[in-house]
Amino acid sequence: MEIAIESRTEITDMQKNQFIDSLRFKFDNFYRMIGFSENRLYLEAAINLRKTIEVLYESDVITGTGIELFGSYIGRTKNVITYSTLLLSYGSNRPIPTITVLRNLMKDLNKVLLNDPRFPIEERVRISTEAVNYLEHSIWQAKQYNKFNEEIIMIEMEKPIDSIRKNLILGIIASNDLLLGLDNLMEISNLLFGVHTRRSGKITLNFNYLKFSFLKRMKKSPAGTLDQLISILYSVEKWTTNDFDNNINLVQLAMFKLSVFEKVNTYIEVNLANYGDRTKGFHKQYGVDLINDQFEVAKAIWLAIAYYVGNNKISFYSINLRYKGTQTPVGYIPSRLTDYSKILGKNVLSNYLNLIDSLIEEELLITRRQDINYDKIFAYDNALRAILEYTGIYHFEKTRSQVQNTLTHDLLIDSHQYLTHKPSPSQVSNYVNPQISTNGLLTAYGMQDQGLYNYLQLIDMWKGFPDWISSIPVKLRIEKTFNKKLLGLTVDDRKTLTIRLIEGEIVKQYTKTTNNPKLIQQLLDAAELVKDRVSKGLNQDDAHKEVRKIMSERSPLFLGGEIPVWITLHNTYTGLIDILLYDPETKTIYVVDYKPDLDYNDFRKNNFVVSIPQLAAYGLTEEDLIDIQVECIMFNDAAAWVFDPNEVLAPIDAFMLEIDDTWVPPWLEFSNLVLFKRMFRLY
């Protein structure tokens, strides 16, 4: 059938290739043999030889299609004739056809055929041209393969490389003629490791990653690292027909990707993941599938984060640095999946599940105002399913078939209930001492909207957080989760971000030398007075309490101090506001935070800018509780910053992404809340 397609003159060569690939896809056994075999070039050569024999048979040159009959016709009668004897050099253990052997085979065929007296000379030439065309294609494939192999050998002469990774790359190159047809390893490197970003699309590397990194010998990781290999999968998934000059259609591209996926996944399973803890009989306890199941979870999480940040320039190490030691919605992410002495525990799986839930919620918001990003959706769904199936098999003790035949919705309900871990004492502590002003209560009571009054009365009644908030087993403290979490900023970074926020009028800055509003001046004076009292013996730990006392005595806008706030998004967040003020003229609530430990203009250390996310979260939470316009004020004796909590997180996140493509904001749920309010014009 392939010969019949190839003989048509009314369609282009590209169309012929598309029809043949579709035909091979329908013949499932054939496609498995050709598409997924490490010996693809040898099998292609065997098929091309079979086509050559078919041409001779259809042209009545030989009386059958057997390999022995063909060998006899070209004079190969001394030895047993097989495909390997006709395609490979004697004793070769390489899967690639030998160019010299192929050329000699083509030479023998031409010599016999062009001198066959049974046919006119014109017919001999026609048959010869058609028959040897297939062998010429196999010669081209072998030549291209050898070209890349020689290029890698030249690299090996300069620096040691690992042969196991070399064989993987050569296997990928040999998997399709489109890769074989490229000019050099640099082009292969860009296809397999080219950086993809959501802002700029595909970025071509200006150095050969294969040469300088992937093939480089590593004593501890001869097979490569999991990050590198998953990065290949991400890059391959991003391939488009444009990457191959549109010489392939979408169906062919999907099949092509599938064959490369299969090679890389098999490589990981054979060379990277199958370690286990053999000394403790680990495989006997959990079965040989556990390692691959853990790999599937890690791979799915890595790809989900890569699609979220829109960049494959990430690693488990960088992900770990992003979340290490923080109480974010995501929690702690293991840096590498190398500890196979125990199954993934509840806390790890819970963190994974929280991460994917957060990413899904954000994507659902985004899809309300723009086209659906199906790549992201599929990546998140695959990660969710991998976590749930792993939990079902290794924690619910269900069989693999039971888990795989259970709806994701049902697995999700069971897993959420199971993976809710016990809180630490610091998470459930409800000891607060709110200070509610009587004048503040009267002011709130006189307002037309009773939201503020009801809120203050509730706090006063419970002397802190309401019981239904205190009883939630796992809560995240806003201060600990968000304060000073702008990690990795240099002196110049802190300065640049500060200038952007102030010059962009996102943050208003007041100092001792500026013409300040009355409220701001009261705060600066209170901070100056407290600083003086600390220098004269006041305990620094009592500074916040002293500032609240001064403001309660001097400002008619004072509502209270150490005011509890809470909000339930995907997680429940709680916090304590230093000072709460209300201006009846502007109908604005001021969420005020005293920061005596921070400078506003010394960028050599943490300055005001690193605490903006914490205060913005307080402001957004307060706004959600009482539905009144809120502004935030951060101050000490030297300066005060004022900003709208709805406007500051987005520019901070944008700046962080500029300096770090792997940035994932710990306050993602609050960014989503702002996005939701903006979409529906709720502020």
Order of alpha helices (4+ residues) and beta strands (2+ residues): alpha-alpha-alpha-alpha-alpha-alpha-alpha-alpha-alpha-alpha-alpha-beta-beta-alpha-alpha-alpha-alpha-alpha-alpha-alpha-alpha-alpha-alpha-beta-alpha-alpha-alpha-beta-alpha-alpha-beta-alpha-alpha-beta-beta-beta-alpha-beta-beta-alpha-alpha
